[in-house]
Amino acid sequence: MKPWIAILFMTIAAGVAAKARRTRSASSTGSLPGTKLLEVVLSVDIQRYLGTWYEIATIPQRFQKGCVGVTAHYSLRDDGDIDVINTCRKETLDGPERSVRGKAWIVDKTTNAKLKVRFFWPFAGAYWIIELDKDYQWAVVGHPNRSYLWILSRTPQMDGAVYEELLRRIAAKGYDLSKIKKTLQPS
């Protein structure tokens, strides 16, 4: 191999490796250039977190297009990981039901607040519990780069004062509230 080709190859490889390190660092620490670390709750009792949650609001994602009446159901697997079943109705509360099954696992055993969720192998996303009611009646789940967010409740409707307080907390964490949309749920 000619020396200039080897140098070019090493330069390209070093650039790719540096970009991968920056991306890994941002997704694992939550810090992207110009943002502060996204903090999670101090502790999550996974047994209490299991069960059904209703999506109250979200930063809409492509894969949720047209979804209303959204729920997420979490159950413990024999291997200690978590089964996830997300269900929604298409366009209206009477619309056809769609669901997808995935798997979650805890990546921070100190708090249990940082998980990864996979619906389609090999892709997995960060699932960070950033707000949680002491009685596990509501939760806020985010992504370290603040591109994802879900406000969840054990009931299809959430008290307006609680919702407004959560929006205040979410804004303080660096989320753009203009991106958050309420999810239609049965009353």
N, C-alpha and C positions, 0 to 999 in steps of 0.2 A: 504494500500500500504506500502510496506517495505520502510524504510527511504533511503536506498541506491538506490532504484529504483527511488524514488522521486528526489534525488539529481542528478542522472544520467539524468533524464528527464529534469530537470531545466537547467543543464549544456548544453545539446544539444539544448534546446529552446533558451538559451541565445546566443549560437554560431550562430544559424540560424538567429536570430534577428539582431545580429551585422553585419553579412554578408549582410543582406537585407538593413540595414542602409548605409553601405559602397556603395553598388550598387546604391541605390536611390540617395545618395549624389553625386556620380560620374556622374550619368546621369543628375541630375538637375543642377549641378554647372559646369560641363564640365571638372572637374579636376579628373584625374586618377593619381595614384602614379607615380611621375616622370614627369608629364606634367603640363604645366601651363593652366590656364583657357582659353578656346576657346572664343574669343571675337566675338560679333555680331555687326552689324551696329547699329548706334545710333537711327535710325528711319526708319520705312517702312510705306509708304502710301499704305494700302492694296488695295484701289481702283485702284491705278496705277499699282500694282503688278499683278492684275487679268489679264486673257487673256492667250494666248498661248506662251509657251517657248520651244525652241529647245535645246536638250541636245548636247553640244559641246564635253564634255569629262566627265568621271566619274571614280570612283573607282568601277570596275565591281562587281556586286552582283549576287548571285546565281539566284535570280528571274529575272535578266535581261539577262540571258545567251542567246546568239544568236540574241539579239535585235539590230537593226540598225534603222535609221530614227526616233529616239525616240523624242516624244513631251509630254509635260505636259500642260494641260489646266485647269485653275483655274477660278471658277465663284462663286459669292456670293450666299449663300442660304438665304431663308427667315428667318431662325433662327439666322443669323449672322455668322454662320460657313461657310466653304468654300468647295465646291464640287471640287474634283480632278479627272481628267481623264487622265491617262497615256496610251499612245499608242506607239506601235513600229511595225516594220516589222520584220519578222523572216528571219534571215540570209542575205537577199539581200533587196535592196530598192523596188524590185518588189515582194518580198515574202508576204506570208499571213499576214494580219494585226491582231494584238492582242491588246486588251485594258483591263484596269482594272479601276474600279471606286472606289474612296475612299472619305474620309472626313478629312478636316484639321480644327484645331481650334487654336486660339492664346492663348499661356500660359503666355506670358509676355506682358501685355497691356501697359507698359511704352514705349517699343520700337516697338512692333509688329513684332520683328525679331525672336522670338522663338515661334515655333508652334509645334504641334503634328499632325501626319498624321496616319490615320488608313485605311487600305485596307481590313483587315480581323479581325473581332472582335474575341477576346478581345485585339489583339496586336496593339500597336501604337508605332511609332518611333519619335524621335526628328527630327525636320526640322528647322535648325538654318540658318538664312540668314547672312552669314559672310562677304560678299562683295556685293555691289550693285551700279550700275552706277547711277549717279545723274539724268539721263534721263530715267532710267529703261529700258535700252537697253541690259544689261547683269546682271547676278547675279551669286553668288557662294553660294551653299547651303551645309552645313556640318552637322556633328553629333558631339556632345561634346566629344566622345571618338576617333574621327578622323577615324572611320572605314567606313564612308560613305562620299561621296563628289560628287557634280554635278556642272559643269560649264554650265550655261544656257545662251541662247541668244534669242532675239526676231526674229532673222533670222537664217536660217539653217547653215550659215557660219559666222565665226568671224574673224575679222582682226587679222593677225598674231602677230602684235606688242601688241595688247590688250591681246591676249591669253598668250603671254610670260610674260607680266606684272602680269597677274593674277596668273600664275604659281609661280612667284617670291613671291607674297604676300601669296599664299597658303603655300609655303615652310616655310616662316617666321612664319606662324601660327602652325608649327609643323607637317604638313602633309608630308608623304613619296611620293615624286613625281614619284618614280619608279612604284607605284601602279596605277597611273592615265593613262587611255587609252582614246584616241580620239574616238568619236562616228561617224560612217559613216552617213552623211546627204546628201540629194540631193544638187547639186551645182547650 
